[in-house]
Amino acid sequence: MIEFLFYYLKLSRFNMNTAVFSILLSTVVLVSQAGACKDLLHCGIFCHNGYQQDENGCDICQCVDDEFIVCPILECEGPLDCTPTLDDDGCPTCSCVSVCEPRNCGIVPVICEYGFEKDEDGCETCTCIPPPDCPGDPVPVACGASCGPATCQQRLTAIYPFCLACVPSCQCPKPNTFLDTNGRCVPAEGCGCVDDNNNYYRKWSVNFIYVNGKVRRCVCFPGNRLKCSKGGYY
């Protein structure tokens, strides 16, 4: 019985020493890793939910889950008694947004169908914007697409440019019509053809198109059917 007690005490002392050594070793590893990480003050950002970490467990200059970034404190020369402009990240700068005074165009109010012109500060003047020049069938409108009316080529290729909405522009006078290359607004069935390279040709037009290494005579039939001769001209 006494020998068993001595053995138990030796085993307990060994386990305690092993545990203490493991704790000390973990502390040394953590301290060494922490000392290898760089300070993030150079990032200029602050993350509410913490920073992402690299493979070494060190913080990097990127917020967790792409959260909202708090902008750094401005260091302007004097007090900023105005509305500041914003940089590309949406953070305020030391420059001011231009504050426009109310227009004073006289006793009679000025009504401009296409809006007012603006000065170099972006403030409206009392000068009306002239109606846009719309050659062909399109007519000027006060609220249209900046790219103008949709064209037959855009309808057939389904390739549309990026346009601003509700600006003075031109549009076809009738709905569901498209601008042809001759300046006419035609319905969908009045549009011509496109080839494999998205080049547009008016309906019933005869064209000489470079196809498969040869120039061929092609006719645009209704329904976007471009029929070309089998033989080449040169």
Legacy VTK file of the C-alpha trace (Angstrom):
# vtk DataFile Version 3.0
C-alpha trace
ASCII
DATASET POLYDATA
POINTS 234 float
0.000 0.000 0.000
2.819 2.439 0.875
4.646 1.593 -2.358
1.474 2.400 -4.318
1.188 5.830 -2.662
4.817 6.655 -3.532
4.191 5.616 -7.161
1.027 7.756 -7.364
2.844 10.811 -6.015
5.667 10.419 -8.552
3.164 10.037 -11.430
1.207 13.128 -10.333
4.401 15.184 -10.098
5.402 14.042 -13.609
2.006 14.989 -15.098
2.131 18.413 -13.386
5.617 19.098 -14.724
4.498 18.074 -18.209
1.495 20.404 -18.106
3.596 23.330 -16.898
6.122 22.728 -19.683
3.366 22.611 -22.322
1.941 25.931 -21.109
5.368 27.572 -21.165
6.054 26.240 -24.675
2.710 27.559 -25.998
3.389 30.957 -24.452
6.794 31.139 -26.136
5.261 30.218 -29.513
2.519 32.832 -29.187
4.951 35.536 -28.130
7.267 34.731 -31.037
4.368 34.831 -33.508
3.055 38.084 -32.077
6.463 39.681 -32.362
6.656 38.733 -36.058
3.395 40.528 -36.981
3.562 44.041 -38.390
1.747 47.050 -37.042
-1.371 48.006 -39.023
-1.207 51.729 -38.400
0.001 52.239 -41.975
-3.324 50.929 -43.305
-5.205 54.104 -42.459
-8.429 52.129 -41.895
-10.274 50.829 -38.870
-12.370 47.665 -38.876
-15.222 47.244 -36.385
-15.227 43.447 -36.601
-11.454 43.052 -36.793
-8.955 42.427 -39.562
-8.487 39.357 -41.684
-5.427 37.234 -40.891
-2.741 35.598 -42.981
-1.363 32.066 -42.661
0.807 33.161 -39.730
-2.115 34.497 -37.750
-1.120 38.125 -38.326
-3.650 40.843 -39.155
-3.673 42.176 -42.723
-5.040 45.448 -44.131
-8.456 44.045 -44.985
-11.598 44.025 -42.893
-13.530 40.894 -42.000
-16.369 40.189 -44.445
-15.566 43.376 -46.419
-17.341 45.394 -43.746
-17.794 49.169 -43.774
-14.469 50.970 -43.511
-14.271 53.876 -41.090
-12.494 56.765 -42.785
-9.399 58.252 -41.112
-9.612 61.551 -39.252
-9.083 64.549 -41.514
-6.056 66.739 -40.908
-7.052 69.946 -42.703
-5.254 73.266 -42.259
-8.282 74.943 -40.691
-11.894 74.237 -39.729
-13.972 72.928 -42.601
-17.162 75.044 -42.537
-18.734 73.410 -45.578
-19.889 70.141 -47.024
-16.721 68.164 -47.884
-16.250 66.339 -51.146
-15.760 62.561 -51.110
-12.867 60.533 -52.478
-13.109 57.272 -54.436
-13.662 55.303 -51.206
-16.505 57.566 -50.094
-14.388 59.232 -47.401
-14.558 63.038 -46.875
-11.670 65.224 -48.018
-10.496 68.736 -47.105
-12.130 70.306 -50.186
-15.655 71.715 -50.192
-18.667 70.985 -52.328
-19.809 74.031 -54.277
-22.885 75.592 -52.702
-25.208 77.027 -55.333
-27.235 80.136 -54.640
-30.917 80.166 -55.649
-31.441 81.338 -59.202
-32.514 84.981 -59.524
-33.912 85.243 -63.038
-36.185 88.228 -62.486
-39.833 88.640 -61.604
-41.155 86.390 -64.354
-40.197 82.768 -63.650
-38.097 81.100 -66.289
-39.359 77.695 -67.414
-36.930 75.569 -69.418
-38.291 72.404 -70.990
-34.852 70.827 -71.266
-33.409 72.217 -68.039
-30.981 75.019 -67.196
-27.361 75.337 -68.257
-24.737 75.119 -65.503
-21.654 77.223 -64.795
-18.126 76.021 -64.007
-19.126 75.300 -60.396
-22.008 73.094 -61.459
-24.668 75.639 -60.468
-27.701 76.289 -62.645
-27.930 79.573 -64.525
-30.938 81.357 -66.026
-30.050 80.146 -69.521
-32.147 77.324 -70.924
-30.561 74.248 -72.446
-31.451 74.245 -76.161
-33.312 71.229 -77.520
-31.007 68.510 -78.840
-30.370 68.313 -82.584
-32.161 65.216 -83.848
-31.580 64.452 -87.535
-34.028 62.198 -89.329
-37.228 60.911 -87.743
-36.268 61.156 -84.030
-37.691 64.086 -82.083
-36.196 65.935 -79.081
-37.474 64.990 -75.630
-36.735 66.447 -72.207
-36.432 63.050 -70.491
-34.867 60.345 -72.619
-31.835 58.098 -72.844
-28.478 59.829 -73.315
-27.611 57.364 -76.112
-30.591 58.380 -78.196
-33.145 55.985 -79.664
-32.435 52.275 -79.870
-31.137 51.268 -83.287
-31.927 48.299 -85.521
-28.380 47.034 -85.065
-28.768 47.093 -81.283
-32.036 45.195 -81.519
-30.612 42.449 -83.756
-27.346 42.020 -81.832
-28.829 42.633 -78.355
-25.777 44.801 -77.623
-26.799 48.046 -75.967
-24.469 50.763 -74.634
-24.632 52.133 -71.107
-26.900 55.199 -71.115
-27.960 57.837 -68.628
-31.695 57.994 -68.008
-34.012 60.999 -68.191
-31.775 63.574 -69.852
-32.508 65.812 -72.856
-32.158 63.504 -75.816
-33.767 62.204 -79.021
-36.204 59.352 -79.449
-38.383 57.865 -82.147
-41.850 59.444 -82.174
-43.677 56.089 -82.142
-43.182 53.329 -79.543
-41.597 49.998 -80.488
-39.696 51.510 -83.405
-35.969 51.501 -84.054
-33.587 53.907 -85.754
-32.254 52.629 -89.085
-28.977 53.763 -90.650
-30.855 56.075 -93.026
-32.279 58.090 -90.098
-35.722 56.522 -90.328
-37.589 55.020 -87.372
-38.962 51.638 -88.449
-40.796 48.798 -86.677
-38.927 45.635 -85.773
-39.874 43.891 -89.020
-38.462 46.835 -90.961
-34.938 46.324 -89.640
-32.265 44.751 -91.825
-29.599 42.112 -91.201
-26.374 41.564 -89.307
-23.503 39.297 -90.309
-21.320 37.117 -88.098
-19.289 40.164 -87.059
-22.423 42.122 -86.012
-22.115 44.490 -88.986
-25.508 45.907 -89.942
-27.072 46.156 -93.434
-30.437 47.706 -94.307
-33.298 45.558 -95.600
-33.168 44.816 -99.356
-29.711 46.360 -99.593
-27.055 44.774 -101.834
-23.620 44.618 -100.224
-20.195 43.211 -101.046
-19.000 41.415 -97.908
-15.722 39.650 -97.200
-16.741 36.048 -96.347
-14.404 33.070 -95.919
-11.477 34.714 -97.677
-13.520 36.041 -100.625
-15.649 39.100 -101.340
-19.210 37.952 -102.013
-22.365 39.707 -103.166
-24.932 39.588 -100.329
-28.559 40.715 -100.190
-30.413 41.467 -96.936
-33.858 39.899 -97.001
-36.625 40.542 -94.419
-36.311 38.634 -91.173
-32.553 39.173 -90.753
-31.726 36.784 -93.621
-28.455 37.686 -95.303
-28.054 35.659 -98.503
-24.614 35.679 -100.182
-23.414 34.335 -103.542
-21.338 31.178 -103.538
-18.665 32.473 -105.840
-16.207 35.210 -104.944
-15.494 38.322 -106.958
-11.834 38.715 -105.942
LINES 1 235
234 0 1 2 3 4 5 6 7 8 9 10 11 12 13 14 15 16 17 18 19 20 21 22 23 24 25 26 27 28 29 30 31 32 33 34 35 36 37 38 39 40 41 42 43 44 45 46 47 48 49 50 51 52 53 54 55 56 57 58 59 60 61 62 63 64 65 66 67 68 69 70 71 72 73 74 75 76 77 78 79 80 81 82 83 84 85 86 87 88 89 90 91 92 93 94 95 96 97 98 99 100 101 102 103 104 105 106 107 108 109 110 111 112 113 114 115 116 117 118 119 120 121 122 123 124 125 126 127 128 129 130 131 132 133 134 135 136 137 138 139 140 141 142 143 144 145 146 147 148 149 150 151 152 153 154 155 156 157 158 159 160 161 162 163 164 165 166 167 168 169 170 171 172 173 174 175 176 177 178 179 180 181 182 183 184 185 186 187 188 189 190 191 192 193 194 195 196 197 198 199 200 201 202 203 204 205 206 207 208 209 210 211 212 213 214 215 216 217 218 219 220 221 222 223 224 225 226 227 228 229 230 231 232 233
